[in-house]
Amino acid sequence: MKHVVTSDARDVTVAAGDIVELHLMERSSSGSTWFTDRIGDGLVWTNLRYLPSNNPLPGGGAERIMTLRAKRAGSWPVSLRLRPGRHATVNEYELLVKVT
């Protein structure tokens, strides 16, 4: 089993059973957080963590770490949006996970 960590990739190729870990910057003091729009059927969301910044000052960034497991072959999209609330979008992240 392989463990792939990414923060900026748009395409990742893994085998069934492999783990894909996304590291995305988030500034929770601004009220923004990452929401999932879509996770392909061949992927399973296994974990979500928040890693606070070592910067104690207001506005210090943090990391949102999302872990997915590839469960079957195919090309599976992951679509996330950074939003200050449910109706506005600040940033988007799109990833295609190709499972062999």
Phi and psi in radians as a Rosetta constraint file:
Dihedral C 1 N 2 CA 2 C 2 CIRCULARHARMONIC -1.841 0.35
Dihedral N 2 CA 2 C 2 N 3 CIRCULARHARMONIC 2.589 0.35
Dihedral C 2 N 3 CA 3 C 3 CIRCULARHARMONIC -2.108 0.35
Dihedral N 3 CA 3 C 3 N 4 CIRCULARHARMONIC 1.948 0.35
Dihedral C 3 N 4 CA 4 C 4 CIRCULARHARMONIC -1.838 0.35
Dihedral N 4 CA 4 C 4 N 5 CIRCULARHARMONIC 2.203 0.35
Dihedral C 4 N 5 CA 5 C 5 CIRCULARHARMONIC -1.950 0.35
Dihedral N 5 CA 5 C 5 N 6 CIRCULARHARMONIC 2.283 0.35
Dihedral C 5 N 6 CA 6 C 6 CIRCULARHARMONIC -2.517 0.35
Dihedral N 6 CA 6 C 6 N 7 CIRCULARHARMONIC 2.675 0.35
Dihedral C 6 N 7 CA 7 C 7 CIRCULARHARMONIC -2.319 0.35
Dihedral N 7 CA 7 C 7 N 8 CIRCULARHARMONIC -0.184 0.35
Dihedral C 7 N 8 CA 8 C 8 CIRCULARHARMONIC -2.470 0.35
Dihedral N 8 CA 8 C 8 N 9 CIRCULARHARMONIC 0.019 0.35
Dihedral C 8 N 9 CA 9 C 9 CIRCULARHARMONIC -1.231 0.35
Dihedral N 9 CA 9 C 9 N 10 CIRCULARHARMONIC 2.671 0.35
Dihedral C 9 N 10 CA 10 C 10 CIRCULARHARMONIC -1.914 0.35
Dihedral N 10 CA 10 C 10 N 11 CIRCULARHARMONIC -0.368 0.35
Dihedral C 10 N 11 CA 11 C 11 CIRCULARHARMONIC -2.403 0.35
Dihedral N 11 CA 11 C 11 N 12 CIRCULARHARMONIC 2.328 0.35
Dihedral C 11 N 12 CA 12 C 12 CIRCULARHARMONIC -2.326 0.35
Dihedral N 12 CA 12 C 12 N 13 CIRCULARHARMONIC 2.361 0.35
Dihedral C 12 N 13 CA 13 C 13 CIRCULARHARMONIC -1.972 0.35
Dihedral N 13 CA 13 C 13 N 14 CIRCULARHARMONIC 2.213 0.35
Dihedral C 13 N 14 CA 14 C 14 CIRCULARHARMONIC -2.432 0.35
Dihedral N 14 CA 14 C 14 N 15 CIRCULARHARMONIC 3.018 0.35
Dihedral C 14 N 15 CA 15 C 15 CIRCULARHARMONIC -1.770 0.35
Dihedral N 15 CA 15 C 15 N 16 CIRCULARHARMONIC 2.800 0.35
Dihedral C 15 N 16 CA 16 C 16 CIRCULARHARMONIC -0.993 0.35
Dihedral N 16 CA 16 C 16 N 17 CIRCULARHARMONIC 2.346 0.35
Dihedral C 16 N 17 CA 17 C 17 CIRCULARHARMONIC 1.670 0.35
Dihedral N 17 CA 17 C 17 N 18 CIRCULARHARMONIC -0.285 0.35
Dihedral C 17 N 18 CA 18 C 18 CIRCULARHARMONIC -1.249 0.35
Dihedral N 18 CA 18 C 18 N 19 CIRCULARHARMONIC 2.792 0.35
Dihedral C 18 N 19 CA 19 C 19 CIRCULARHARMONIC -1.903 0.35
Dihedral N 19 CA 19 C 19 N 20 CIRCULARHARMONIC 2.354 0.35
Dihedral C 19 N 20 CA 20 C 20 CIRCULARHARMONIC -2.037 0.35
Dihedral N 20 CA 20 C 20 N 21 CIRCULARHARMONIC 2.186 0.35
Dihedral C 20 N 21 CA 21 C 21 CIRCULARHARMONIC -2.037 0.35
Dihedral N 21 CA 21 C 21 N 22 CIRCULARHARMONIC 2.112 0.35
Dihedral C 21 N 22 CA 22 C 22 CIRCULARHARMONIC -1.749 0.35
Dihedral N 22 CA 22 C 22 N 23 CIRCULARHARMONIC 2.277 0.35
Dihedral C 22 N 23 CA 23 C 23 CIRCULARHARMONIC -1.999 0.35
Dihedral N 23 CA 23 C 23 N 24 CIRCULARHARMONIC 1.961 0.35
Dihedral C 23 N 24 CA 24 C 24 CIRCULARHARMONIC -2.164 0.35
Dihedral N 24 CA 24 C 24 N 25 CIRCULARHARMONIC 2.358 0.35
Dihedral C 24 N 25 CA 25 C 25 CIRCULARHARMONIC -1.263 0.35
Dihedral N 25 CA 25 C 25 N 26 CIRCULARHARMONIC 2.482 0.35
Dihedral C 25 N 26 CA 26 C 26 CIRCULARHARMONIC -2.544 0.35
Dihedral N 26 CA 26 C 26 N 27 CIRCULARHARMONIC 2.458 0.35
Dihedral C 26 N 27 CA 27 C 27 CIRCULARHARMONIC -2.048 0.35
Dihedral N 27 CA 27 C 27 N 28 CIRCULARHARMONIC 1.517 0.35
Dihedral C 27 N 28 CA 28 C 28 CIRCULARHARMONIC -1.137 0.35
Dihedral N 28 CA 28 C 28 N 29 CIRCULARHARMONIC -0.421 0.35
Dihedral C 28 N 29 CA 29 C 29 CIRCULARHARMONIC -1.159 0.35
Dihedral N 29 CA 29 C 29 N 30 CIRCULARHARMONIC -0.309 0.35
Dihedral C 29 N 30 CA 30 C 30 CIRCULARHARMONIC -1.510 0.35
Dihedral N 30 CA 30 C 30 N 31 CIRCULARHARMONIC -0.101 0.35
Dihedral C 30 N 31 CA 31 C 31 CIRCULARHARMONIC 1.535 0.35
Dihedral N 31 CA 31 C 31 N 32 CIRCULARHARMONIC 0.002 0.35
Dihedral C 31 N 32 CA 32 C 32 CIRCULARHARMONIC -1.558 0.35
Dihedral N 32 CA 32 C 32 N 33 CIRCULARHARMONIC 2.475 0.35
Dihedral C 32 N 33 CA 33 C 33 CIRCULARHARMONIC -2.547 0.35
Dihedral N 33 CA 33 C 33 N 34 CIRCULARHARMONIC 2.757 0.35
Dihedral C 33 N 34 CA 34 C 34 CIRCULARHARMONIC -1.424 0.35
Dihedral N 34 CA 34 C 34 N 35 CIRCULARHARMONIC 2.329 0.35
Dihedral C 34 N 35 CA 35 C 35 CIRCULARHARMONIC -2.095 0.35
Dihedral N 35 CA 35 C 35 N 36 CIRCULARHARMONIC 2.525 0.35
Dihedral C 35 N 36 CA 36 C 36 CIRCULARHARMONIC -1.510 0.35
Dihedral N 36 CA 36 C 36 N 37 CIRCULARHARMONIC 2.312 0.35
Dihedral C 36 N 37 CA 37 C 37 CIRCULARHARMONIC -1.668 0.35
Dihedral N 37 CA 37 C 37 N 38 CIRCULARHARMONIC -0.664 0.35
Dihedral C 37 N 38 CA 38 C 38 CIRCULARHARMONIC -2.772 0.35
Dihedral N 38 CA 38 C 38 N 39 CIRCULARHARMONIC 2.384 0.35
Dihedral C 38 N 39 CA 39 C 39 CIRCULARHARMONIC -2.311 0.35
Dihedral N 39 CA 39 C 39 N 40 CIRCULARHARMONIC 2.106 0.35
Dihedral C 39 N 40 CA 40 C 40 CIRCULARHARMONIC -0.974 0.35
Dihedral N 40 CA 40 C 40 N 41 CIRCULARHARMONIC 2.657 0.35
Dihedral C 40 N 41 CA 41 C 41 CIRCULARHARMONIC -1.082 0.35
Dihedral N 41 CA 41 C 41 N 42 CIRCULARHARMONIC -0.372 0.35
Dihedral C 41 N 42 CA 42 C 42 CIRCULARHARMONIC -1.514 0.35
Dihedral N 42 CA 42 C 42 N 43 CIRCULARHARMONIC 0.121 0.35
Dihedral C 42 N 43 CA 43 C 43 CIRCULARHARMONIC -2.131 0.35
Dihedral N 43 CA 43 C 43 N 44 CIRCULARHARMONIC 2.595 0.35
Dihedral C 43 N 44 CA 44 C 44 CIRCULARHARMONIC -2.154 0.35
Dihedral N 44 CA 44 C 44 N 45 CIRCULARHARMONIC 2.211 0.35
Dihedral C 44 N 45 CA 45 C 45 CIRCULARHARMONIC -1.334 0.35
Dihedral N 45 CA 45 C 45 N 46 CIRCULARHARMONIC 2.066 0.35
Dihedral C 45 N 46 CA 46 C 46 CIRCULARHARMONIC -1.903 0.35
Dihedral N 46 CA 46 C 46 N 47 CIRCULARHARMONIC -0.388 0.35
Dihedral C 46 N 47 CA 47 C 47 CIRCULARHARMONIC -2.797 0.35
Dihedral N 47 CA 47 C 47 N 48 CIRCULARHARMONIC 2.628 0.35
Dihedral C 47 N 48 CA 48 C 48 CIRCULARHARMONIC -2.445 0.35
Dihedral N 48 CA 48 C 48 N 49 CIRCULARHARMONIC 2.146 0.35
Dihedral C 48 N 49 CA 49 C 49 CIRCULARHARMONIC -2.258 0.35
Dihedral N 49 CA 49 C 49 N 50 CIRCULARHARMONIC 2.730 0.35
Dihedral C 49 N 50 CA 50 C 50 CIRCULARHARMONIC -2.142 0.35
Dihedral N 50 CA 50 C 50 N 51 CIRCULARHARMONIC 2.110 0.35
Dihedral C 50 N 51 CA 51 C 51 CIRCULARHARMONIC -1.921 0.35
Dihedral N 51 CA 51 C 51 N 52 CIRCULARHARMONIC 1.809 0.35
Dihedral C 51 N 52 CA 52 C 52 CIRCULARHARMONIC -1.148 0.35
Dihedral N 52 CA 52 C 52 N 53 CIRCULARHARMONIC 2.720 0.35
Dihedral C 52 N 53 CA 53 C 53 CIRCULARHARMONIC -1.257 0.35
Dihedral N 53 CA 53 C 53 N 54 CIRCULARHARMONIC 2.696 0.35
Dihedral C 53 N 54 CA 54 C 54 CIRCULARHARMONIC -1.378 0.35
Dihedral N 54 CA 54 C 54 N 55 CIRCULARHARMONIC -0.156 0.35
Dihedral C 54 N 55 CA 55 C 55 CIRCULARHARMONIC -1.429 0.35
Dihedral N 55 CA 55 C 55 N 56 CIRCULARHARMONIC 1.992 0.35
Dihedral C 55 N 56 CA 56 C 56 CIRCULARHARMONIC -1.373 0.35
Dihedral N 56 CA 56 C 56 N 57 CIRCULARHARMONIC -0.116 0.35
Dihedral C 56 N 57 CA 57 C 57 CIRCULARHARMONIC -1.345 0.35
Dihedral N 57 CA 57 C 57 N 58 CIRCULARHARMONIC 2.617 0.35
Dihedral C 57 N 58 CA 58 C 58 CIRCULARHARMONIC -0.996 0.35
Dihedral N 58 CA 58 C 58 N 59 CIRCULARHARMONIC 2.455 0.35
Dihedral C 58 N 59 CA 59 C 59 CIRCULARHARMONIC 1.558 0.35
Dihedral N 59 CA 59 C 59 N 60 CIRCULARHARMONIC -0.044 0.35
Dihedral C 59 N 60 CA 60 C 60 CIRCULARHARMONIC -1.101 0.35
Dihedral N 60 CA 60 C 60 N 61 CIRCULARHARMONIC 2.336 0.35
Dihedral C 60 N 61 CA 61 C 61 CIRCULARHARMONIC -1.246 0.35
Dihedral N 61 CA 61 C 61 N 62 CIRCULARHARMONIC 2.877 0.35
Dihedral C 61 N 62 CA 62 C 62 CIRCULARHARMONIC -2.505 0.35
Dihedral N 62 CA 62 C 62 N 63 CIRCULARHARMONIC 3.029 0.35
Dihedral C 62 N 63 CA 63 C 63 CIRCULARHARMONIC -2.011 0.35
Dihedral N 63 CA 63 C 63 N 64 CIRCULARHARMONIC 2.367 0.35
Dihedral C 63 N 64 CA 64 C 64 CIRCULARHARMONIC -1.766 0.35
Dihedral N 64 CA 64 C 64 N 65 CIRCULARHARMONIC 2.145 0.35
Dihedral C 64 N 65 CA 65 C 65 CIRCULARHARMONIC -1.971 0.35
Dihedral N 65 CA 65 C 65 N 66 CIRCULARHARMONIC 2.049 0.35
Dihedral C 65 N 66 CA 66 C 66 CIRCULARHARMONIC -1.991 0.35
Dihedral N 66 CA 66 C 66 N 67 CIRCULARHARMONIC 2.275 0.35
Dihedral C 66 N 67 CA 67 C 67 CIRCULARHARMONIC -2.009 0.35
Dihedral N 67 CA 67 C 67 N 68 CIRCULARHARMONIC 2.256 0.35
Dihedral C 67 N 68 CA 68 C 68 CIRCULARHARMONIC -2.146 0.35
Dihedral N 68 CA 68 C 68 N 69 CIRCULARHARMONIC 2.565 0.35
Dihedral C 68 N 69 CA 69 C 69 CIRCULARHARMONIC -2.004 0.35
Dihedral N 69 CA 69 C 69 N 70 CIRCULARHARMONIC 2.322 0.35
Dihedral C 69 N 70 CA 70 C 70 CIRCULARHARMONIC -1.389 0.35
Dihedral N 70 CA 70 C 70 N 71 CIRCULARHARMONIC 2.113 0.35
Dihedral C 70 N 71 CA 71 C 71 CIRCULARHARMONIC -1.847 0.35
Dihedral N 71 CA 71 C 71 N 72 CIRCULARHARMONIC -0.395 0.35
Dihedral C 71 N 72 CA 72 C 72 CIRCULARHARMONIC -2.706 0.35
Dihedral N 72 CA 72 C 72 N 73 CIRCULARHARMONIC 2.760 0.35
Dihedral C 72 N 73 CA 73 C 73 CIRCULARHARMONIC -1.102 0.35
Dihedral N 73 CA 73 C 73 N 74 CIRCULARHARMONIC 2.577 0.35
Dihedral C 73 N 74 CA 74 C 74 CIRCULARHARMONIC 2.497 0.35
Dihedral N 74 CA 74 C 74 N 75 CIRCULARHARMONIC -3.101 0.35
Dihedral C 74 N 75 CA 75 C 75 CIRCULARHARMONIC -1.932 0.35
Dihedral N 75 CA 75 C 75 N 76 CIRCULARHARMONIC 2.063 0.35
Dihedral C 75 N 76 CA 76 C 76 CIRCULARHARMONIC -2.126 0.35
Dihedral N 76 CA 76 C 76 N 77 CIRCULARHARMONIC 2.152 0.35
Dihedral C 76 N 77 CA 77 C 77 CIRCULARHARMONIC -1.404 0.35
Dihedral N 77 CA 77 C 77 N 78 CIRCULARHARMONIC 2.613 0.35
Dihedral C 77 N 78 CA 78 C 78 CIRCULARHARMONIC -2.237 0.35
Dihedral N 78 CA 78 C 78 N 79 CIRCULARHARMONIC 2.175 0.35
Dihedral C 78 N 79 CA 79 C 79 CIRCULARHARMONIC -2.246 0.35
Dihedral N 79 CA 79 C 79 N 80 CIRCULARHARMONIC 2.129 0.35
Dihedral C 79 N 80 CA 80 C 80 CIRCULARHARMONIC -2.226 0.35
Dihedral N 80 CA 80 C 80 N 81 CIRCULARHARMONIC 2.642 0.35
Dihedral C 80 N 81 CA 81 C 81 CIRCULARHARMONIC -2.331 0.35
Dihedral N 81 CA 81 C 81 N 82 CIRCULARHARMONIC 2.339 0.35
Dihedral C 81 N 82 CA 82 C 82 CIRCULARHARMONIC -1.550 0.35
Dihedral N 82 CA 82 C 82 N 83 CIRCULARHARMONIC 2.056 0.35
Dihedral C 82 N 83 CA 83 C 83 CIRCULARHARMONIC -2.287 0.35
Dihedral N 83 CA 83 C 83 N 84 CIRCULARHARMONIC 2.486 0.35
Dihedral C 83 N 84 CA 84 C 84 CIRCULARHARMONIC -1.373 0.35
Dihedral N 84 CA 84 C 84 N 85 CIRCULARHARMONIC -0.216 0.35
Dihedral C 84 N 85 CA 85 C 85 CIRCULARHARMONIC -2.871 0.35
Dihedral N 85 CA 85 C 85 N 86 CIRCULARHARMONIC -2.996 0.35
Dihedral C 85 N 86 CA 86 C 86 CIRCULARHARMONIC -1.313 0.35
Dihedral N 86 CA 86 C 86 N 87 CIRCULARHARMONIC -0.257 0.35
Dihedral C 86 N 87 CA 87 C 87 CIRCULARHARMONIC -1.992 0.35
Dihedral N 87 CA 87 C 87 N 88 CIRCULARHARMONIC -0.202 0.35
Dihedral C 87 N 88 CA 88 C 88 CIRCULARHARMONIC -2.004 0.35
Dihedral N 88 CA 88 C 88 N 89 CIRCULARHARMONIC 2.636 0.35
Dihedral C 88 N 89 CA 89 C 89 CIRCULARHARMONIC -2.132 0.35
Dihedral N 89 CA 89 C 89 N 90 CIRCULARHARMONIC 2.244 0.35
Dihedral C 89 N 90 CA 90 C 90 CIRCULARHARMONIC -1.694 0.35
Dihedral N 90 CA 90 C 90 N 91 CIRCULARHARMONIC -0.691 0.35
Dihedral C 90 N 91 CA 91 C 91 CIRCULARHARMONIC -2.663 0.35
Dihedral N 91 CA 91 C 91 N 92 CIRCULARHARMONIC 2.762 0.35
Dihedral C 91 N 92 CA 92 C 92 CIRCULARHARMONIC -2.281 0.35
Dihedral N 92 CA 92 C 92 N 93 CIRCULARHARMONIC 2.646 0.35
Dihedral C 92 N 93 CA 93 C 93 CIRCULARHARMONIC -2.391 0.35
Dihedral N 93 CA 93 C 93 N 94 CIRCULARHARMONIC 2.197 0.35
Dihedral C 93 N 94 CA 94 C 94 CIRCULARHARMONIC -2.121 0.35
Dihedral N 94 CA 94 C 94 N 95 CIRCULARHARMONIC 2.371 0.35
Dihedral C 94 N 95 CA 95 C 95 CIRCULARHARMONIC -2.443 0.35
Dihedral N 95 CA 95 C 95 N 96 CIRCULARHARMONIC 2.437 0.35
Dihedral C 95 N 96 CA 96 C 96 CIRCULARHARMONIC -1.959 0.35
Dihedral N 96 CA 96 C 96 N 97 CIRCULARHARMONIC 2.071 0.35
Dihedral C 96 N 97 CA 97 C 97 CIRCULARHARMONIC -1.754 0.35
Dihedral N 97 CA 97 C 97 N 98 CIRCULARHARMONIC 2.025 0.35
Dihedral C 97 N 98 CA 98 C 98 CIRCULARHARMONIC -1.717 0.35
Dihedral N 98 CA 98 C 98 N 99 CIRCULARHARMONIC 2.066 0.35
Dihedral C 98 N 99 CA 99 C 99 CIRCULARHARMONIC -1.871 0.35
Dihedral N 99 CA 99 C 99 N 100 CIRCULARHARMONIC 2.166 0.35
